[in-house]
């Protein structure tokens, strides 16, 4: 069992890469004072638009750009209601997830008649995105948020927005920028899920990773080190799931699929009430 667990860890790291990208994007947005439950819908839309773009252009790189464009569209929709019209962010995010699930399911069933989702798709090697997600992007974002004036003001938008406006800054502009960063990362996550980890698009293929990302951000106390640690815990739980499948102990398959999510939930429950969120998180 131990040997099987160790052998499954590299696979778990690869499998948890889309989650990490989502976690990093949500961390930036929440540091700016927003809660975007719609990240699940952003990833799902990105997965679909990535596959459609890759099929039409026969280019995996353009497929990733298509994924980013799909996530950006959903992110802009969230920003329109949450920032422009000051709607409740939780309600807006939930509505966007339901909209994305319904819309992608409809498009998937309609385009199946043209076999666009049944043809082989261009694939990307998994070794390209993994070091980018686990090393380069966290370092770049940590430097941006903690070592630059822009990052200081963006974090101030999540703590004390009045301090930003009193210094002539625009809270709305910083939050839109944070949404843009999240859109790029969620787009990469959805595209990677469809073009590298899977053989194409399937309905609801994100499988709750967006919601798990919200939990990991809380577990990591809104810091990048914690985000990496929280995602690693999820990856280790996924490795345990793979090891149990390989061991053939007779555990029902559907119960094994729930292992990473149950572990994440238990950890989150263990730290509930002992973390301090940004003071203006979720406030208009």
Backbone torsions as a table, in degrees:
resi	resn	phi	psi	omega
1	UNK	NA	-42.7	-180.0
2	UNK	-63.9	-43.0	177.8
3	UNK	-61.3	-41.4	179.7
4	UNK	-66.1	-36.7	178.7
5	UNK	-65.8	-44.2	179.3
6	UNK	-65.1	-37.9	179.6
7	UNK	-68.2	-25.8	-177.2
8	UNK	-86.0	-13.9	-175.8
9	UNK	-61.2	-46.4	177.3
10	UNK	-57.8	-39.3	177.6
11	UNK	-65.0	-38.2	179.8
12	UNK	-66.5	-37.1	177.7
13	UNK	-62.5	-44.5	178.3
14	UNK	-63.2	-44.3	-176.8
15	UNK	-67.9	-27.3	-178.8
16	UNK	-91.5	1.5	179.4
17	UNK	-60.9	-44.7	176.3
18	UNK	-59.5	-37.0	177.5
19	UNK	-62.5	-43.6	-179.4
20	UNK	-61.4	-43.1	178.6
21	UNK	-60.9	-41.2	177.2
22	UNK	-65.4	-40.2	179.0
23	UNK	-61.6	-45.2	-179.2
24	UNK	-63.0	-41.5	178.4
25	UNK	-65.7	-43.2	-179.8
26	UNK	-68.0	-33.3	177.6
27	UNK	-61.9	-43.7	179.1
28	UNK	-62.4	-44.6	-178.3
29	UNK	-64.9	-42.4	-179.1
30	UNK	-71.3	-30.2	173.8
31	UNK	-64.1	-26.5	177.7
32	UNK	-86.6	-1.8	173.9
33	UNK	102.3	13.5	-179.1
34	UNK	-119.4	147.8	171.7
35	UNK	-111.9	113.4	-176.1
36	UNK	-109.9	88.0	174.5
37	UNK	-66.0	-17.8	-177.9
38	UNK	-72.1	0.6	-180.0
39	UNK	-62.5	-27.5	174.6
40	UNK	-62.0	-44.5	177.8
41	UNK	-68.3	-33.4	177.1
42	UNK	-63.2	-45.2	180.0
43	UNK	-66.2	-40.1	-178.9
44	UNK	-65.9	-44.2	177.8
45	UNK	-64.0	-40.6	179.1
46	UNK	-62.1	-39.6	178.9
47	UNK	-61.4	-42.0	-179.7
48	UNK	-69.5	-49.5	-177.2
49	UNK	-65.5	-30.1	176.9
50	UNK	-65.1	-45.0	-179.7
51	UNK	-66.5	-44.4	-179.8
52	UNK	-61.7	-45.1	-179.6
53	UNK	-64.8	-42.8	179.8
54	UNK	-63.9	-37.3	178.8
55	UNK	-68.8	-40.9	-176.2
56	UNK	-74.5	-32.0	-176.2
57	UNK	-103.1	-12.8	-176.2
58	UNK	58.0	34.3	-179.5
59	UNK	-134.4	124.1	179.5
60	UNK	-70.9	-33.7	179.3
61	UNK	-67.2	-42.7	175.4
62	UNK	-66.5	-29.1	174.5
63	UNK	-61.8	-41.2	177.8
64	UNK	-66.0	-39.2	176.6
65	UNK	-63.8	-38.0	175.6
66	UNK	-63.4	-36.9	176.2
67	UNK	-64.4	-42.4	178.2
68	UNK	-63.9	-39.7	178.8
69	UNK	-63.5	-40.9	178.1
70	UNK	-63.8	-44.0	178.0
71	UNK	-65.7	-37.4	179.9
72	UNK	-64.9	-37.1	178.0
73	UNK	-62.5	-45.5	-180.0
74	UNK	-68.0	-39.2	177.6
75	UNK	-62.8	-39.3	177.8
76	UNK	-65.3	-35.7	177.7
77	UNK	-64.9	-42.7	176.1
78	UNK	-62.5	-45.3	-179.7
79	UNK	-63.5	-35.5	-179.9
80	UNK	-59.5	-46.1	-177.4
81	UNK	-81.6	-41.8	-174.7
82	UNK	-76.3	-36.2	-176.8
83	UNK	-99.9	-46.5	-176.6
84	UNK	-73.6	-44.7	-176.6
85	UNK	-103.5	3.7	176.0
86	UNK	54.4	37.9	176.7
87	UNK	-75.2	159.8	177.9
88	UNK	-60.2	128.4	-173.5
89	UNK	-70.6	-35.0	179.5
90	UNK	-67.0	-46.5	179.8
91	UNK	-64.3	-43.4	-179.7
92	UNK	-61.9	-46.1	179.9
93	UNK	-63.0	-41.8	178.4
94	UNK	-62.6	-43.8	179.4
95	UNK	-62.3	-38.1	-179.3
96	UNK	-67.3	-38.6	176.9
97	UNK	-61.8	-46.0	179.6
98	UNK	-63.8	-39.5	178.3
99	UNK	-64.0	-44.9	-178.9
100	UNK	-64.6	-41.1	179.3
101	UNK	-63.7	-44.4	-180.0
102	UNK	-68.0	-42.9	-176.2
103	UNK	-69.3	-45.0	179.9
104	UNK	-66.9	-35.3	176.7
105	UNK	-64.5	-40.2	178.6
106	UNK	-65.1	-48.2	-179.4
107	UNK	-63.2	-39.6	-179.8
108	UNK	-60.6	-45.2	-179.1
109	UNK	-69.3	-35.4	-179.9
110	UNK	-70.4	-43.4	-176.7
111	UNK	-78.0	-13.2	175.7
112	UNK	-62.5	-25.5	178.0
113	UNK	-66.1	-26.1	178.0
114	UNK	-95.5	4.4	178.5
115	UNK	62.9	18.9	-177.6
116	UNK	-68.3	-27.0	179.1
117	UNK	-95.5	-1.2	-178.7
118	UNK	-105.1	-7.0	179.7
119	UNK	-87.4	154.3	175.4
120	UNK	-59.3	140.2	-178.3
121	UNK	-110.0	153.9	172.5
122	UNK	-60.5	139.4	-176.8
123	UNK	-115.9	151.3	177.0
124	UNK	-112.9	137.2	176.3
125	UNK	-64.0	133.0	-175.3
126	UNK	-66.9	-20.8	-177.9
127	UNK	-75.5	-5.1	179.8
128	UNK	-82.0	-44.8	-172.5
129	UNK	-87.1	-31.3	-173.9
130	UNK	-57.7	-53.3	178.2
131	UNK	-65.1	-30.0	176.8
132	UNK	-63.8	-44.1	-176.8
133	UNK	-74.1	-36.8	-173.8
134	UNK	-90.7	-18.4	-175.9
135	UNK	-123.8	-62.6	-170.2
136	UNK	-66.1	-50.4	-176.1
137	UNK	-65.5	-46.4	177.6
138	UNK	-59.1	-40.2	179.2
139	UNK	-64.3	-45.0	-179.1
140	UNK	-63.6	-43.5	-179.0
141	UNK	-69.7	-38.2	177.6
142	UNK	-63.0	-41.0	176.9
143	UNK	-64.3	-43.4	-178.5
144	UNK	-62.0	-43.8	-173.8
145	UNK	-82.1	-29.1	-173.7
146	UNK	-112.6	-7.6	-176.5
147	UNK	-122.8	5.1	-179.0
148	UNK	-127.2	159.1	177.0
149	UNK	-65.0	-38.1	177.7
150	UNK	-58.4	-46.3	-179.8
151	UNK	-63.2	-38.7	178.4
152	UNK	-61.2	-44.4	-178.9
153	UNK	-71.2	-35.6	177.3
154	UNK	-63.8	-42.8	177.8
155	UNK	-67.2	-32.3	177.0
156	UNK	-65.0	-29.9	177.2
157	UNK	-63.2	-26.7	178.4
158	UNK	-90.3	-16.3	-178.8
159	UNK	-104.6	-53.8	-176.2
160	UNK	-146.0	81.8	-176.8
161	UNK	-57.0	-29.8	-179.5
162	UNK	-61.9	-29.9	178.9
163	UNK	-67.9	-32.0	178.7
164	UNK	-71.6	-46.6	-178.8
165	UNK	-67.2	-33.0	179.9
166	UNK	-68.7	-20.7	177.3
167	UNK	-99.3	16.0	175.8
168	UNK	84.0	8.0	179.8
169	UNK	-88.7	164.7	179.3
170	UNK	-112.3	112.8	178.2
171	UNK	-60.5	-41.4	180.0
172	UNK	-60.0	-41.5	-178.4
173	UNK	-65.3	-41.9	180.0
174	UNK	-67.6	-36.9	179.2
175	UNK	-71.0	-36.4	174.8
176	UNK	-63.7	-38.5	177.8
177	UNK	-64.3	-41.3	177.0
178	UNK	-62.4	-39.3	176.3
179	UNK	-63.9	-36.5	176.9
180	UNK	-63.5	-42.8	177.7
181	UNK	-62.8	-44.1	179.1
182	UNK	-63.4	-38.0	-179.8
183	UNK	-61.7	-41.5	178.7
184	UNK	-63.3	-45.8	-177.1
185	UNK	-70.3	-41.0	177.5
186	UNK	-66.6	-35.6	176.1
187	UNK	-63.8	-43.3	176.0
188	UNK	-62.6	-40.1	-179.6
189	UNK	-63.1	-48.6	-179.7
190	UNK	-64.9	-42.4	179.4
191	UNK	-65.3	-41.4	178.8
192	UNK	-63.1	-39.2	179.4
193	UNK	-62.0	-39.6	-175.7
194	UNK	-86.7	-35.4	-172.3
195	UNK	-98.8	-13.4	-178.7
196	UNK	-121.1	-47.4	-176.7
197	UNK	-83.9	-30.0	-176.5
198	UNK	-117.2	175.1	179.4
199	UNK	-99.6	21.0	179.6
200	UNK	146.1	-158.0	-177.7
201	UNK	-101.5	144.9	172.9
202	UNK	-140.8	153.5	-178.3
203	UNK	-61.0	134.2	177.9
204	UNK	54.9	34.9	-176.5
205	UNK	-70.5	-15.7	178.2
206	UNK	-67.5	-30.0	169.8
207	UNK	56.8	41.7	174.0
208	UNK	82.4	6.7	-178.8
209	UNK	-62.1	-32.0	178.0
210	UNK	-63.7	-40.8	179.2
211	UNK	-71.2	-36.9	175.4
212	UNK	-62.9	-36.9	178.5
213	UNK	-59.0	-39.9	177.1
214	UNK	-60.5	-40.9	179.2
215	UNK	-67.2	-39.7	-179.0
216	UNK	-66.3	-36.3	177.2
217	UNK	-61.1	-42.0	177.5
218	UNK	-66.2	-45.4	178.4
219	UNK	-57.0	-39.8	-178.8
220	UNK	-82.4	4.2	177.4
221	UNK	57.2	36.0	174.6
222	UNK	60.6	33.3	177.0
223	UNK	-128.4	152.3	-174.5
224	UNK	-69.3	-36.0	176.7
225	UNK	-61.8	-43.2	178.5
226	UNK	-65.9	-35.1	178.4
227	UNK	-63.6	-43.6	178.0
228	UNK	-64.5	-42.0	179.7
229	UNK	-64.8	-45.6	-179.4
230	UNK	-62.2	-40.9	177.8
231	UNK	-67.0	-36.7	177.5
232	UNK	-63.6	-38.1	177.0
233	UNK	-62.1	-43.8	176.4
234	UNK	-61.0	-41.0	179.1
235	UNK	-64.0	-40.0	178.2
236	UNK	-65.4	-39.5	176.3
237	UNK	-63.4	-38.5	176.6
238	UNK	-64.8	-39.1	177.5
239	UNK	-62.2	-39.2	177.1
240	UNK	-63.3	-38.0	177.1
241	UNK	-61.5	-46.4	179.8
242	UNK	-64.0	-39.3	-179.3
243	UNK	-65.7	-39.4	178.4
244	UNK	-66.3	-36.5	176.4
245	UNK	-63.8	-42.1	-178.3
246	UNK	-71.1	-26.3	-176.6
247	UNK	-73.9	-20.1	178.8
248	UNK	63.4	43.4	-178.4
249	UNK	-84.1	1.9	176.3
250	UNK	84.6	11.0	177.7
251	UNK	-74.5	133.1	-179.5
252	UNK	-55.1	138.5	-174.8
253	UNK	-58.4	-41.5	-176.6
254	UNK	-68.0	-30.4	175.3
255	UNK	-69.2	-37.3	178.9
256	UNK	-65.0	-37.5	179.2
257	UNK	-61.7	-26.5	-177.5
258	UNK	-83.2	-10.8	-174.3
259	UNK	-55.5	-51.9	-178.5
260	UNK	-60.5	-36.8	-178.0
261	UNK	-72.0	-38.4	178.2
262	UNK	-66.0	-43.4	178.6
263	UNK	-61.0	-45.0	178.6
264	UNK	-60.7	-42.5	-179.7
265	UNK	-64.4	-42.4	-180.0
266	UNK	-63.9	-41.4	178.7
267	UNK	-64.5	-42.5	179.7
268	UNK	-62.8	-41.6	178.1
269	UNK	-63.6	-32.5	-178.7
270	UNK	-69.6	-25.2	-178.7
271	UNK	-106.8	0.5	-178.6
272	UNK	-59.4	135.9	179.4
273	UNK	86.3	-5.1	-178.4
274	UNK	-118.1	19.1	177.4
275	UNK	-123.6	153.9	178.2
276	UNK	-116.1	113.9	179.6
277	UNK	-79.0	160.9	171.0
278	UNK	-51.3	136.8	-170.3
279	UNK	-59.2	-36.1	-175.8
280	UNK	-102.3	20.4	-177.2
281	UNK	-64.8	125.3	177.4
282	UNK	83.4	-1.7	-179.1
283	UNK	-93.2	141.4	179.4
284	UNK	-78.6	NA	NA
